[in-house]
């Protein structure tokens, strides 16, 4: 069974301390929790998950990992493979002003390794991001503040895209928060630790740091 509504991470409570502006969105039936890729909770996207739109207008969670070792290989060591799957088209980029290199994930052999279909050069700290709705906008051009996505939202509540009766998935209406306040510890993805890029691509959200001034 792929439905979840009672865990602390995916509870029915709203994790936002304040909500000032929302947008009605449709979550793709192909979406899944970016921090729960390989367990029964896959098809419930918890509240507080950063979501970006596909070219179709449907929303999916923002998915990425961080390279942990300098490589010039098909094999890349990453912080976690939880959000990545074989067949994902990914962009590899270094900074918010960097260009991207495109690859395809051939396999995910373990929790910290991806194998690409072609050799890539990466440095520790580089981003490996799913291109379909990534912050790099799917291009190989240099990323700038004017080309970053403008439709980033965080799910206000849990969103389940799995039909219990027949096991199918379906596009699901949901509410995305555009402006509000949330603790970084309540943000669900794109990785297990808070990604500071969110402060840039979701400027309407006040992300409360664990340690003020830290």
GROMACS elastic network, one bead per residue, 0.5 to 0.9 nm:
[ bonds ]
;  ai    aj funct       b0    kb
    1     4     6  0.87104   500
    1    40     6  0.61638   500
    1    41     6  0.79382   500
    1   162     6  0.89839   500
    1   164     6  0.73065   500
    1   167     6  0.82810   500
    2    39     6  0.83491   500
    2    41     6  0.50655   500
    2    42     6  0.62322   500
    2    43     6  0.58740   500
    2    44     6  0.72057   500
    2   160     6  0.86489   500
    2   162     6  0.66329   500
    2   163     6  0.86621   500
    2   164     6  0.77637   500
    2   167     6  0.84745   500
    3    40     6  0.74429   500
    3    41     6  0.59668   500
    3    42     6  0.80573   500
    3    43     6  0.67780   500
    3    44     6  0.60687   500
    3   160     6  0.67247   500
    3   161     6  0.86317   500
    3   162     6  0.68281   500
    3   163     6  0.84910   500
    3   164     6  0.74994   500
    4     7     6  0.72784   500
    4    10     6  0.70498   500
    4    11     6  0.83133   500
    4    40     6  0.83218   500
    4    41     6  0.57747   500
    4    42     6  0.87825   500
    4    43     6  0.83122   500
    4    44     6  0.60329   500
    4    45     6  0.89176   500
    4    46     6  0.87936   500
    4   158     6  0.86224   500
    4   160     6  0.77612   500
    5     8     6  0.88506   500
    5    10     6  0.58002   500
    5    11     6  0.53489   500
    5    12     6  0.60606   500
    5    44     6  0.80176   500
    5    46     6  0.84211   500
    5   158     6  0.72531   500
    5   160     6  0.88694   500
    6     9     6  0.83055   500
    6    10     6  0.63191   500
    6    12     6  0.68751   500
    7    10     6  0.50902   500
    7    11     6  0.52345   500
    7    12     6  0.87037   500
    8    11     6  0.51605   500
    8    12     6  0.88201   500
    9    46     6  0.67847   500
    9    47     6  0.80728   500
    9   186     6  0.77918   500
    9   188     6  0.77789   500
   10    13     6  0.83119   500
   10    44     6  0.80031   500
   10    45     6  0.76471   500
   10    47     6  0.64397   500
   10   157     6  0.85325   500
   10   158     6  0.63922   500
   11    14     6  0.80717   500
   11    15     6  0.88252   500
   11    46     6  0.74753   500
   11    47     6  0.77792   500
   11   157     6  0.84365   500
   11   158     6  0.73278   500
   12    15     6  0.89093   500
   12    46     6  0.86270   500
   12    47     6  0.79043   500
   12   157     6  0.65883   500
   12   158     6  0.64534   500
   13    16     6  0.89082   500
   13    47     6  0.81098   500
   13   157     6  0.72016   500
   13   158     6  0.86346   500
   14    17     6  0.81560   500
   14    47     6  0.67436   500
   14    48     6  0.81601   500
   14   156     6  0.61659   500
   14   157     6  0.58533   500
   14   158     6  0.86334   500
   15    18     6  0.88972   500
   15    47     6  0.67260   500
   15    48     6  0.65125   500
   15   156     6  0.74893   500
   15   157     6  0.80150   500
   15   182     6  0.66960   500
   15   183     6  0.80528   500
   15   186     6  0.61754   500
   15   187     6  0.82859   500
   16    19     6  0.64868   500
   16    47     6  0.88672   500
   16    48     6  0.76300   500
   16   156     6  0.74495   500
   16   180     6  0.71100   500
   16   181     6  0.57670   500
   16   183     6  0.75032   500
   16   186     6  0.80305   500
   17   180     6  0.75557   500
   17   181     6  0.54178   500
   17   182     6  0.55183   500
   17   183     6  0.77371   500
   18   179     6  0.85990   500
   18   180     6  0.51874   500
   18   181     6  0.50527   500
   18   182     6  0.72080   500
   19    22     6  0.74891   500
   19   156     6  0.86253   500
   19   177     6  0.68738   500
   19   178     6  0.82935   500
   19   179     6  0.62875   500
   19   181     6  0.65299   500
   19   182     6  0.87976   500
   19   205     6  0.89813   500
   20   177     6  0.79079   500
   20   178     6  0.77044   500
   20   179     6  0.52011   500
   20   180     6  0.50731   500
   20   181     6  0.83941   500
   21   176     6  0.87160   500
   21   177     6  0.61344   500
   21   178     6  0.54336   500
   21   180     6  0.68679   500
   21   204     6  0.88926   500
   22   153     6  0.81854   500
   22   156     6  0.84109   500
   22   175     6  0.65017   500
   22   176     6  0.54665   500
   22   178     6  0.52579   500
   22   179     6  0.69363   500
   22   180     6  0.87777   500
   23   153     6  0.78727   500
   23   174     6  0.85858   500
   23   175     6  0.58510   500
   23   176     6  0.51681   500
   23   177     6  0.63818   500
   23   178     6  0.67663   500
   24   173     6  0.72306   500
   24   174     6  0.60655   500
   24   176     6  0.62629   500
   24   177     6  0.89369   500
   25    53     6  0.89964   500
   25    57     6  0.85322   500
   25    58     6  0.72347   500
   25    59     6  0.69271   500
   25   172     6  0.83907   500
   25   173     6  0.58787   500
   25   174     6  0.53281   500
   25   175     6  0.58672   500
   25   176     6  0.64445   500
   26    57     6  0.79110   500
   26    58     6  0.53744   500
   26    59     6  0.60664   500
   26    60     6  0.89677   500
   26   171     6  0.63485   500
   26   172     6  0.54017   500
   26   174     6  0.58639   500
   26   175     6  0.82943   500
   27    30     6  0.83476   500
   27    31     6  0.69879   500
   27    51     6  0.87298   500
   27    53     6  0.87488   500
   27    58     6  0.55941   500
   27    60     6  0.60382   500
   27    61     6  0.87887   500
   27   159     6  0.78898   500
   27   161     6  0.77338   500
   27   170     6  0.85993   500
   27   171     6  0.55009   500
   27   172     6  0.50838   500
   27   173     6  0.61679   500
   27   174     6  0.66435   500
   28    31     6  0.54137   500
   28    32     6  0.89755   500
   28    54     6  0.88416   500
   28    58     6  0.54344   500
   28    59     6  0.56971   500
   28    60     6  0.60239   500
   28   161     6  0.75981   500
   28   169     6  0.87883   500
   28   170     6  0.69598   500
   28   172     6  0.66481   500
   29    32     6  0.82690   500
   29    43     6  0.83683   500
   29    60     6  0.87516   500
   29   160     6  0.87680   500
   29   161     6  0.52844   500
   29   162     6  0.75304   500
   29   168     6  0.87505   500
   29   169     6  0.50465   500
   29   172     6  0.68429   500
   30    43     6  0.83123   500
   30    60     6  0.77553   500
   30   161     6  0.78548   500
   30   169     6  0.70939   500
   30   170     6  0.76695   500
   30   171     6  0.78495   500
   31    34     6  0.85972   500
   31    42     6  0.86218   500
   31    43     6  0.67444   500
   31    44     6  0.84542   500
   31    45     6  0.76418   500
   31    59     6  0.79662   500
   31    60     6  0.52750   500
   31    61     6  0.67066   500
   31   161     6  0.73874   500
   31   171     6  0.87846   500
   32    35     6  0.86675   500
   32    36     6  0.76753   500
   32    37     6  0.68264   500
   32    41     6  0.84251   500
   32    42     6  0.52100   500
   32    44     6  0.62364   500
   32    45     6  0.57985   500
   32    60     6  0.77463   500
   32    61     6  0.72435   500
   32    83     6  0.87898   500
   32   160     6  0.86689   500
   32   161     6  0.80646   500
   33    36     6  0.51402   500
   33    37     6  0.61179   500
   33    41     6  0.74921   500
   33    42     6  0.54410   500
   33    43     6  0.62872   500
   33    44     6  0.60674   500
   33    46     6  0.68747   500
   33    49     6  0.80753   500
   33    61     6  0.72013   500
   33    83     6  0.78047   500
   33   188     6  0.83647   500
   33   189     6  0.84386   500
   34    37     6  0.59480   500
   34    42     6  0.81961   500
   34    45     6  0.78602   500
   34    49     6  0.83094   500
   34    61     6  0.65212   500
   34    62     6  0.74878   500
   34    63     6  0.61002   500
   34    64     6  0.84842   500
   34    82     6  0.66282   500
   34    84     6  0.80344   500
   34   188     6  0.78473   500
   34   189     6  0.62403   500
   34   190     6  0.62378   500
   34   191     6  0.75556   500
   35    38     6  0.88500   500
   35    42     6  0.86016   500
   35    82     6  0.57814   500
   35    83     6  0.60272   500
   35   188     6  0.71848   500
   35   189     6  0.63068   500
   35   190     6  0.72963   500
   35   191     6  0.67263   500
   35   192     6  0.68918   500
   36    39     6  0.59661   500
   36    40     6  0.81869   500
   36    41     6  0.64185   500
   36    42     6  0.55258   500
   36    43     6  0.87323   500
   36    44     6  0.89687   500
   36    45     6  0.89036   500
   36    82     6  0.65212   500
   36    83     6  0.75083   500
   37    40     6  0.85675   500
   37    41     6  0.79170   500
   37    42     6  0.53355   500
   37    43     6  0.85518   500
   37    81     6  0.87554   500
   37    82     6  0.53849   500
   37    83     6  0.59462   500
   37    84     6  0.78233   500
   37    85     6  0.84843   500
   38    41     6  0.80930   500
   38    42     6  0.65218   500
   38    82     6  0.72199   500
   39    42     6  0.58136   500
   40    43     6  0.78561   500
   41    44     6  0.58069   500
   41    45     6  0.83978   500
   42    45     6  0.76162   500
   43   159     6  0.82702   500
   43   160     6  0.59161   500
   43   161     6  0.57459   500
   43   162     6  0.58626   500
   43   169     6  0.81636   500
   44   158     6  0.66946   500
   44   159     6  0.55494   500
   44   161     6  0.64490   500
   44   162     6  0.74690   500
   45    48     6  0.87963   500
   45    49     6  0.69335   500
   45    61     6  0.79573   500
   45   155     6  0.81283   500
   45   157     6  0.85923   500
   45   158     6  0.56826   500
   45   159     6  0.50488   500
   45   160     6  0.62470   500
   45   161     6  0.81544   500
   45   188     6  0.87436   500
   46    49     6  0.60869   500
   46   155     6  0.72990   500
   46   156     6  0.86253   500
   46   157     6  0.66104   500
   46   159     6  0.63634   500
   46   160     6  0.84666   500
   46   188     6  0.69106   500
   47    50     6  0.89964   500
   47   154     6  0.73652   500
   47   156     6  0.52086   500
   47   159     6  0.74072   500
   47   186     6  0.84186   500
   47   187     6  0.80140   500
   47   188     6  0.72969   500
   48   153     6  0.89475   500
   48   154     6  0.51604   500
   48   155     6  0.50301   500
   48   156     6  0.60976   500
   48   157     6  0.72123   500
   48   158     6  0.82743   500
   48   176     6  0.89540   500
   48   177     6  0.86408   500
   48   182     6  0.80838   500
   48   186     6  0.63283   500
   48   188     6  0.53857   500
   48   189     6  0.82687   500
   49    61     6  0.65742   500
   49    62     6  0.80960   500
   49   153     6  0.81987   500
   49   154     6  0.51179   500
   49   155     6  0.53761   500
   49   156     6  0.82904   500
   49   158     6  0.88595   500
   49   186     6  0.88010   500
   49   187     6  0.59898   500
   49   189     6  0.59390   500
   49   190     6  0.76269   500
   50    60     6  0.85368   500
   50    61     6  0.57776   500
   50    62     6  0.58818   500
   50   152     6  0.68973   500
   50   153     6  0.58338   500
   50   155     6  0.67576   500
   50   176     6  0.88474   500
   50   187     6  0.75426   500
   50   188     6  0.70654   500
   50   189     6  0.66147   500
   50   190     6  0.69615   500
   50   198     6  0.82374   500
   50   202     6  0.89231   500
   51    59     6  0.60689   500
   51    60     6  0.54228   500
   51    62     6  0.54247   500
   51   133     6  0.85849   500
   51   151     6  0.84641   500
   51   152     6  0.58207   500
   51   153     6  0.53391   500
   51   154     6  0.57294   500
   51   155     6  0.71002   500
   51   176     6  0.79562   500
   52    58     6  0.84593   500
   52    59     6  0.54974   500
   52    60     6  0.58391   500
   52    61     6  0.62511   500
   52    62     6  0.60020   500
   52   133     6  0.56351   500
   52   134     6  0.72272   500
   52   135     6  0.82519   500
   52   149     6  0.76705   500
   52   150     6  0.87413   500
   52   151     6  0.63277   500
   52   152     6  0.50074   500
   52   153     6  0.67345   500
   52   154     6  0.87664   500
   53    56     6  0.75455   500
   53    57     6  0.54012   500
   53    58     6  0.54578   500
   53    60     6  0.62569   500
   53    61     6  0.85460   500
   53   132     6  0.84638   500
   53   133     6  0.58171   500
   53   134     6  0.88761   500
   53   149     6  0.86993   500
   53   151     6  0.68369   500
   53   152     6  0.75273   500
   54    57     6  0.52990   500
   54    58     6  0.54979   500
   54    59     6  0.58611   500
   54    60     6  0.70553   500
   54   132     6  0.60785   500
   54   133     6  0.52405   500
   55    58     6  0.75183   500
   55   132     6  0.77113   500
   55   133     6  0.77351   500
   56    59     6  0.85331   500
   58   171     6  0.80557   500
   59   133     6  0.82960   500
   60    63     6  0.86590   500
   60   132     6  0.89996   500
   60   133     6  0.74510   500
   61   133     6  0.83123   500
   61   154     6  0.89194   500
   61   189     6  0.81102   500
   61   190     6  0.74997   500
   62    83     6  0.88238   500
   62   129     6  0.82716   500
   62   130     6  0.76271   500
   62   133     6  0.67744   500
   62   134     6  0.62118   500
   62   135     6  0.79810   500
   62   189     6  0.74599   500
   62   190     6  0.56587   500
   63    83     6  0.55392   500
   63    84     6  0.70675   500
   63   128     6  0.88021   500
   63   129     6  0.60801   500
   63   130     6  0.56640   500
   63   131     6  0.87345   500
   63   133     6  0.84482   500
   63   134     6  0.72381   500
   63   189     6  0.76219   500
   63   190     6  0.52431   500
   63   191     6  0.78218   500
   64    80     6  0.88844   500
   64    81     6  0.84149   500
   64    82     6  0.89878   500
   64    83     6  0.63200   500
   64    84     6  0.70591   500
   64    90     6  0.85549   500
   64   127     6  0.69046   500
   64   128     6  0.55466   500
   64   130     6  0.59973   500
   64   134     6  0.81456   500
   64   189     6  0.87350   500
   64   190     6  0.59694   500
   64   191     6  0.70157   500
   65    78     6  0.61680   500
   65    79     6  0.59938   500
   65    80     6  0.60794   500
   65    81     6  0.66927   500
   65    82     6  0.83963   500
   65    83     6  0.73324   500
   65    84     6  0.77836   500
   65   126     6  0.85656   500
   65   127     6  0.60597   500
   65   128     6  0.52330   500
   65   129     6  0.64230   500
   65   130     6  0.89830   500
   65   190     6  0.77695   500
   65   191     6  0.67731   500
   66    77     6  0.84638   500
   66    78     6  0.52856   500
   66    79     6  0.53013   500
   66    80     6  0.75606   500
   66   124     6  0.75977   500
   66   125     6  0.56753   500
   66   126     6  0.56622   500
   66   128     6  0.59242   500
   66   129     6  0.84303   500
   66   191     6  0.87181   500
   67    70     6  0.75877   500
   67    71     6  0.88116   500
   67    76     6  0.68042   500
   67    77     6  0.57701   500
   67    79     6  0.62622   500
   67    80     6  0.89517   500
   67   122     6  0.70697   500
   67   123     6  0.67232   500
   67   124     6  0.50821   500
   67   125     6  0.52847   500
   67   126     6  0.52122   500
   67   127     6  0.63250   500
   67   128     6  0.69480   500
   68    76     6  0.82251   500
   68    77     6  0.57314   500
   68    78     6  0.51006   500
   68    79     6  0.60815   500
   68   123     6  0.74652   500
   68   125     6  0.60002   500
   68   126     6  0.78550   500
   69    76     6  0.74799   500
   69    77     6  0.59476   500
   69    78     6  0.74738   500
   69   122     6  0.76822   500
   69   123     6  0.61831   500
   69   125     6  0.79563   500
   70    76     6  0.83022   500
   70    77     6  0.84547   500
   70   121     6  0.75234   500
   70   122     6  0.54067   500
   70   124     6  0.51809   500
   70   125     6  0.87329   500
   70   126     6  0.89821   500
   71    74     6  0.84187   500
   71    75     6  0.76432   500
   71    76     6  0.64600   500
   71    77     6  0.81204   500
   71   120     6  0.74045   500
   71   121     6  0.55208   500
   71   122     6  0.51803   500
   71   123     6  0.64596   500
   71   124     6  0.83286   500
   72    75     6  0.81556   500
   72    76     6  0.83838   500
   72   119     6  0.64354   500
   72   120     6  0.55405   500
   72   122     6  0.65171   500
   72   123     6  0.89058   500
   73    76     6  0.69408   500
   73   115     6  0.86956   500
   73   116     6  0.83453   500
   73   118     6  0.78200   500
   73   120     6  0.55845   500
   73   121     6  0.66556   500
   73   122     6  0.85666   500
   74   114     6  0.81872   500
   74   115     6  0.54330   500
   74   117     6  0.65209   500
   74   118     6  0.55028   500
   74   120     6  0.60764   500
   74   121     6  0.87089   500
   75   113     6  0.68981   500
   75   114     6  0.58763   500
   75   116     6  0.62619   500
   75   119     6  0.77391   500
   75   120     6  0.83490   500
   76   112     6  0.84460   500
   76   113     6  0.57643   500
   76   114     6  0.54368   500
   76   115     6  0.63266   500
   76   116     6  0.77041   500
   76   120     6  0.83248   500
   76   122     6  0.78245   500
   77    80     6  0.85251   500
   77   112     6  0.57111   500
   77   114     6  0.66211   500
   77   115     6  0.88917   500
   77   124     6  0.89415   500
   78    81     6  0.68536   500
   78   111     6  0.84944   500
   78   112     6  0.50984   500
   78   113     6  0.58195   500
   78   114     6  0.73634   500
   78   124     6  0.86466   500
   78   125     6  0.89912   500
   78   128     6  0.83509   500
   79   111     6  0.84521   500
   79   112     6  0.59240   500
   79   113     6  0.84489   500
   79   191     6  0.85111   500
   80    83     6  0.75759   500
   80    84     6  0.84895   500
   80   111     6  0.57495   500
   80   113     6  0.76543   500
   80   191     6  0.77772   500
   80   192     6  0.85687   500
   81    84     6  0.52311   500
   81    85     6  0.77265   500
   81   108     6  0.71197   500
   81   110     6  0.74574   500
   81   111     6  0.52278   500
   81   112     6  0.55447   500
   81   113     6  0.66754   500
   81   114     6  0.70764   500
   82    85     6  0.80806   500
   82   111     6  0.68279   500
   82   112     6  0.85454   500
   82   191     6  0.84306   500
   83   130     6  0.89298   500
   83   189     6  0.87987   500
   83   190     6  0.75296   500
   83   191     6  0.78144   500
   84    87     6  0.89309   500
   84    88     6  0.69303   500
   84   105     6  0.82566   500
   84   108     6  0.76581   500
   84   114     6  0.83576   500
   84   129     6  0.86579   500
   84   130     6  0.76808   500
   85    88     6  0.57921   500
   85   105     6  0.71241   500
   85   106     6  0.85666   500
   85   107     6  0.72306   500
   85   108     6  0.64999   500
   85   114     6  0.87819   500
   86    89     6  0.88817   500
   86   104     6  0.80097   500
   86   105     6  0.51419   500
   86   106     6  0.52602   500
   86   108     6  0.61105   500
   86   114     6  0.84915   500
   86   115     6  0.86521   500
   86   116     6  0.89142   500
   87   104     6  0.61732   500
   87   105     6  0.52823   500
   87   106     6  0.59983   500
   87   107     6  0.75613   500
   88   103     6  0.86542   500
   88   104     6  0.57942   500
   88   105     6  0.54411   500
   88   106     6  0.81352   500
   88   130     6  0.63584   500
   88   131     6  0.80008   500
   88   132     6  0.87136   500
   89   102     6  0.73247   500
   89   103     6  0.60728   500
   89   105     6  0.65223   500
   89   129     6  0.83640   500
   89   130     6  0.58735   500
   89   131     6  0.58007   500
   89   132     6  0.73985   500
   90   101     6  0.83384   500
   90   102     6  0.58538   500
   90   103     6  0.54674   500
   90   104     6  0.58267   500
   90   105     6  0.71838   500
   90   128     6  0.62240   500
   90   129     6  0.51753   500
   90   132     6  0.81718   500
   90   134     6  0.87206   500
   90   138     6  0.82663   500
   91   100     6  0.56895   500
   91   101     6  0.55665   500
   91   103     6  0.64793   500
   91   104     6  0.86185   500
   91   127     6  0.76964   500
   91   128     6  0.57596   500
   91   129     6  0.51967   500
   91   130     6  0.63451   500
   91   131     6  0.57291   500
   91   134     6  0.81930   500
   91   136     6  0.74839   500
   91   138     6  0.68831   500
   91   139     6  0.80182   500
   91   140     6  0.79398   500
   92    99     6  0.84220   500
   92   100     6  0.53004   500
   92   101     6  0.50740   500
   92   102     6  0.63041   500
   92   103     6  0.76757   500
   92   120     6  0.84865   500
   92   121     6  0.89517   500
   92   122     6  0.76512   500
   92   126     6  0.67673   500
   92   127     6  0.54908   500
   92   129     6  0.64397   500
   93    96     6  0.82214   500
   93    98     6  0.61633   500
   93    99     6  0.60958   500
   93   101     6  0.66123   500
   93   122     6  0.84128   500
   93   126     6  0.57486   500
   93   127     6  0.52531   500
   93   128     6  0.68568   500
   93   129     6  0.81376   500
   93   136     6  0.80108   500
   94    97     6  0.80250   500
   94    98     6  0.56665   500
   94    99     6  0.75147   500
   94   100     6  0.77217   500
   94   122     6  0.83692   500
   94   123     6  0.79464   500
   94   125     6  0.72432   500
   94   127     6  0.61457   500
   95    99     6  0.81149   500
   95   126     6  0.75165   500
   95   127     6  0.80215   500
   95   143     6  0.81263   500
   96    99     6  0.87154   500
   96   136     6  0.81760   500
   96   142     6  0.84310   500
   96   143     6  0.59018   500
   96   144     6  0.66345   500
   96   145     6  0.78436   500
   96   197     6  0.79730   500
   97   142     6  0.58701   500
   97   144     6  0.53826   500
   97   145     6  0.80089   500
   98   141     6  0.80072   500
   98   142     6  0.50182   500
   98   143     6  0.55850   500
   98   144     6  0.80768   500
   99   136     6  0.85453   500
   99   139     6  0.82035   500
   99   140     6  0.55975   500
   99   141     6  0.51439   500
   99   143     6  0.60830   500
  100   136     6  0.75374   500
  100   138     6  0.83735   500
  100   139     6  0.68272   500
  100   141     6  0.65330   500
  100   142     6  0.70190   500
  100   143     6  0.80380   500
  101   120     6  0.79601   500
  101   139     6  0.85638   500
  101   140     6  0.60031   500
  102   120     6  0.87826   500
  102   131     6  0.84747   500
  102   138     6  0.85444   500
  102   139     6  0.83365   500
  102   140     6  0.71555   500
  103   116     6  0.65670   500
  103   117     6  0.68540   500
  103   118     6  0.67150   500
  103   119     6  0.84713   500
  103   120     6  0.77229   500
  104   115     6  0.87327   500
  104   116     6  0.56372   500
  104   117     6  0.56611   500
  104   118     6  0.76263   500
  105   108     6  0.75364   500
  105   114     6  0.67256   500
  105   115     6  0.59380   500
  105   117     6  0.61035   500
  105   118     6  0.88416   500
  106   114     6  0.76691   500
  106   115     6  0.54981   500
  106   117     6  0.51806   500
  106   118     6  0.87992   500
  107   113     6  0.88224   500
  107   114     6  0.60691   500
  107   115     6  0.52051   500
  107   116     6  0.70144   500
  107   117     6  0.85141   500
  108   111     6  0.76389   500
  108   112     6  0.83754   500
  108   113     6  0.62070   500
  108   115     6  0.62168   500
  108   116     6  0.89474   500
  109   112     6  0.82636   500
  109   113     6  0.62456   500
  109   114     6  0.65420   500
  109   115     6  0.75429   500
  110   113     6  0.55511   500
  110   114     6  0.75695   500
  111   114     6  0.85292   500
  115   118     6  0.85668   500
  116   119     6  0.68451   500
  116   120     6  0.78394   500
  122   125     6  0.84241   500
  122   126     6  0.63215   500
  122   127     6  0.88003   500
  123   126     6  0.56437   500
  124   127     6  0.89138   500
  129   134     6  0.61896   500
  129   135     6  0.80125   500
  129   136     6  0.80620   500
  130   133     6  0.69114   500
  130   134     6  0.57521   500
  130   138     6  0.83249   500
  131   135     6  0.81423   500
  131   136     6  0.74284   500
  131   137     6  0.68475   500
  131   139     6  0.81938   500
  132   137     6  0.78441   500
  132   138     6  0.64648   500
  133   136     6  0.82640   500
  133   137     6  0.64587   500
  133   138     6  0.71071   500
  133   149     6  0.85024   500
  134   137     6  0.53891   500
  134   138     6  0.64208   500
  134   149     6  0.80918   500
  135   138     6  0.78687   500
  135   143     6  0.86658   500
  135   147     6  0.89216   500
  135   148     6  0.59730   500
  135   149     6  0.60901   500
  135   197     6  0.85125   500
  135   201     6  0.74325   500
  136   139     6  0.66281   500
  136   140     6  0.83339   500
  136   141     6  0.87596   500
  136   142     6  0.85184   500
  136   143     6  0.60453   500
  136   144     6  0.87527   500
  136   147     6  0.79575   500
  136   148     6  0.65370   500
  136   149     6  0.79591   500
  137   140     6  0.88353   500
  137   143     6  0.80966   500
  137   147     6  0.72758   500
  137   148     6  0.65582   500
  137   149     6  0.66694   500
  138   141     6  0.89142   500
  139   142     6  0.81196   500
  139   143     6  0.83675   500
  140   143     6  0.83757   500
  142   147     6  0.89252   500
  143   146     6  0.82203   500
  143   147     6  0.63410   500
  143   148     6  0.70193   500
  144   147     6  0.53358   500
  144   148     6  0.64485   500
  145   148     6  0.54375   500
  145   149     6  0.88430   500
  145   200     6  0.81162   500
  145   201     6  0.83787   500
  146   149     6  0.84169   500
  147   150     6  0.85318   500
  148   200     6  0.86920   500
  148   201     6  0.65660   500
  149   152     6  0.66138   500
  149   201     6  0.65576   500
  149   202     6  0.88655   500
  150   201     6  0.69072   500
  150   202     6  0.77400   500
  151   178     6  0.82502   500
  151   201     6  0.86468   500
  151   202     6  0.83497   500
  152   176     6  0.84733   500
  152   177     6  0.86273   500
  152   178     6  0.71674   500
  152   198     6  0.89216   500
  152   201     6  0.67509   500
  152   202     6  0.59062   500
  153   156     6  0.88647   500
  153   175     6  0.87081   500
  153   177     6  0.51540   500
  153   178     6  0.51782   500
  153   179     6  0.84111   500
  153   202     6  0.71955   500
  153   205     6  0.89383   500
  154   157     6  0.89437   500
  154   175     6  0.83471   500
  154   176     6  0.51575   500
  154   177     6  0.50770   500
  154   178     6  0.70602   500
  154   187     6  0.82639   500
  154   188     6  0.89040   500
  154   202     6  0.88781   500
  154   205     6  0.89809   500
  155   158     6  0.70509   500
  155   159     6  0.77702   500
  155   174     6  0.73390   500
  155   175     6  0.60480   500
  155   177     6  0.61682   500
  156   159     6  0.89604   500
  156   174     6  0.79951   500
  156   175     6  0.57621   500
  156   176     6  0.56046   500
  156   177     6  0.59106   500
  157   174     6  0.78181   500
  157   175     6  0.72720   500
  157   176     6  0.84077   500
  158   174     6  0.85570   500
  159   172     6  0.74207   500
  159   173     6  0.82798   500
  159   174     6  0.66941   500
  160   163     6  0.82438   500
  160   169     6  0.88450   500
  160   170     6  0.89450   500
  160   172     6  0.74236   500
  161   168     6  0.84354   500
  161   169     6  0.53135   500
  161   170     6  0.53674   500
  161   171     6  0.63882   500
  161   172     6  0.59906   500
  162   166     6  0.89157   500
  162   167     6  0.64540   500
  162   168     6  0.59504   500
  162   170     6  0.65658   500
  163   166     6  0.60703   500
  163   167     6  0.52570   500
  163   168     6  0.52520   500
  163   169     6  0.57913   500
  163   170     6  0.73413   500
  164   167     6  0.55115   500
  164   168     6  0.76728   500
  165   168     6  0.81188   500
  166   169     6  0.89875   500
  177   180     6  0.68238   500
  177   205     6  0.81648   500
  178   202     6  0.74725   500
  178   203     6  0.86946   500
  178   204     6  0.60679   500
  178   205     6  0.66834   500
  179   202     6  0.83133   500
  179   203     6  0.80613   500
  179   206     6  0.77230   500
  180   204     6  0.67365   500
  180   206     6  0.61246   500
  180   207     6  0.85970   500
  181   204     6  0.87306   500
  181   205     6  0.55955   500
  181   207     6  0.59768   500
  181   208     6  0.71625   500
  182   185     6  0.83098   500
  182   186     6  0.67028   500
  182   187     6  0.73772   500
  182   205     6  0.74306   500
  182   206     6  0.63762   500
  182   207     6  0.52576   500
  182   208     6  0.60202   500
  183   186     6  0.54060   500
  183   187     6  0.69824   500
  183   206     6  0.82032   500
  183   207     6  0.54956   500
  183   209     6  0.64455   500
  183   210     6  0.73427   500
  184   187     6  0.53298   500
  184   188     6  0.87488   500
  184   193     6  0.84979   500
  184   194     6  0.60599   500
  184   195     6  0.88901   500
  184   207     6  0.56048   500
  184   208     6  0.56792   500
  184   209     6  0.58300   500
  184   210     6  0.67708   500
  185   188     6  0.80404   500
  185   193     6  0.80800   500
  185   194     6  0.73537   500
  185   208     6  0.85144   500
  185   209     6  0.81932   500
  185   210     6  0.72274   500
  187   190     6  0.85286   500
  187   192     6  0.88408   500
  187   193     6  0.88365   500
  187   194     6  0.71216   500
  187   207     6  0.86837   500
  188   191     6  0.74775   500
  188   192     6  0.73214   500
  188   193     6  0.89086   500
  188   194     6  0.84450   500
  189   192     6  0.59136   500
  189   193     6  0.74766   500
  189   194     6  0.71690   500
  189   195     6  0.78348   500
  190   193     6  0.82376   500
  190   194     6  0.78561   500
  190   195     6  0.71568   500
  191   194     6  0.66972   500
  191   195     6  0.70223   500
  192   195     6  0.87186   500
  194   197     6  0.88532   500
  194   198     6  0.83077   500
  195   198     6  0.59464   500
  195   199     6  0.81946   500
  196   199     6  0.56435   500
  196   200     6  0.75323   500
  197   200     6  0.53358   500
  197   201     6  0.64191   500
  197   202     6  0.83971   500
  198   201     6  0.51676   500
  198   202     6  0.54431   500
  198   203     6  0.77043   500
  198   205     6  0.87601   500
  198   207     6  0.86335   500
  199   202     6  0.55097   500
  199   203     6  0.55774   500
  199   204     6  0.84694   500
  199   205     6  0.74586   500
  199   206     6  0.78925   500
  199   207     6  0.72724   500
  200   203     6  0.55727   500
  201   204     6  0.88582   500
  202   205     6  0.58795   500
  202   206     6  0.87800   500
  203   206     6  0.75612   500
  208   211     6  0.84565   500
  208   212     6  0.77719   500
  209   212     6  0.56304   500
  209   213     6  0.78018   500
  209   214     6  0.74258   500
  210   214     6  0.78979   500
  211   214     6  0.52070   500
